[in-house]
Amino acid sequence: MSPTASVFQERLISLLAEQIAVEPAGLRPDQTFRELDVDSLAMVELVVAVENDLGLELPSDVEGIDADTTLAQAALALEALARSAADDKAAHAGG
């Protein structure tokens, strides 16, 4: 079973806060990466941090996540990727 979007959102905010050196309480789910001045390099670093933290393998350019994506939308996209990966893994294990 994959973590829920709220878990992804919580971890994403925590990891991003650490990366951009702000308190997690200072970040809101409705903020975009652009509003937070997160550039493309920082986005890639964040993807790697999420992979390491949640034990996922994600593409470096996660579809559905860009500068104008809110943190809540990013969490939903990550949850969908994790669910897809878990389904693929289960399908390969069963066959």
C-alpha positions in Angstrom: 0.0 0.0 0.0 1.4 3.4 -0.9 1.4 6.4 1.3 -1.5 8.8 1.0 -1.4 12.3 -0.6 -1.4 13.9 2.8 1.7 11.9 3.7 3.3 13.0 0.5 2.3 16.6 1.1 3.7 16.5 4.6 7.0 15.0 3.5 7.3 17.2 0.5 6.8 20.3 2.6 9.3 19.1 5.1 11.9 18.2 2.5 11.4 21.4 0.6 11.6 23.5 3.8 14.9 21.9 4.6 16.1 22.5 1.0 15.2 26.2 0.9 16.0 26.8 4.6 12.6 27.8 5.9 10.4 26.5 8.6 7.8 23.9 7.3 5.1 26.0 9.0 6.0 28.8 6.6 5.0 26.7 3.6 1.4 26.3 2.5 -0.1 23.6 0.2 -1.5 26.3 -2.1 1.9 27.8 -2.9 3.6 27.1 -6.2 7.2 26.2 -6.7 7.6 29.5 -8.6 6.2 31.5 -5.6 8.9 29.8 -3.5 11.6 30.6 -6.0 12.4 26.9 -6.5 14.4 26.6 -9.8 14.7 23.6 -12.0 17.9 22.4 -10.3 16.2 22.6 -6.9 13.2 20.7 -8.4 15.5 17.8 -9.4 17.2 17.9 -6.0 13.8 17.7 -4.4 12.8 14.7 -6.5 15.9 12.9 -5.4 15.2 13.8 -1.8 11.6 12.5 -2.1 12.9 9.3 -3.7 15.4 8.7 -0.9 12.9 9.6 1.8 10.0 7.6 0.6 11.9 4.8 -1.2 10.5 5.6 -4.6 12.1 5.6 -8.1 10.9 8.7 -9.9 11.8 10.2 -13.3 14.0 13.4 -12.9 11.3 15.3 -14.8 8.1 14.3 -13.0 5.1 14.7 -15.4 2.5 17.1 -13.9 5.0 19.0 -11.7 6.5 22.2 -12.9 7.1 25.7 -11.5 3.4 26.6 -11.5 2.4 23.4 -9.6 1.2 23.9 -6.1 2.7 21.8 -3.3 -0.7 20.0 -2.9 -0.8 19.2 -6.6 2.7 17.9 -6.5 1.8 15.6 -3.6 -1.1 14.2 -5.6 1.2 13.6 -8.6 3.7 11.9 -6.4 1.0 9.7 -4.9 -0.2 8.7 -8.3 3.3 7.8 -9.4 3.9 5.8 -6.2 0.5 4.0 -6.7 1.4 3.2 -10.3 4.9 1.9 -9.3 3.3 -0.3 -6.5 0.8 -1.7 -9.0 3.5 -2.5 -11.5 5.6 -4.2 -8.8 2.6 -6.2 -7.7 1.8 -7.3 -11.3 5.4 -8.4 -11.8 5.6 -10.3 -8.5 2.4 -12.1 -9.3 3.3 -13.2 -12.8 
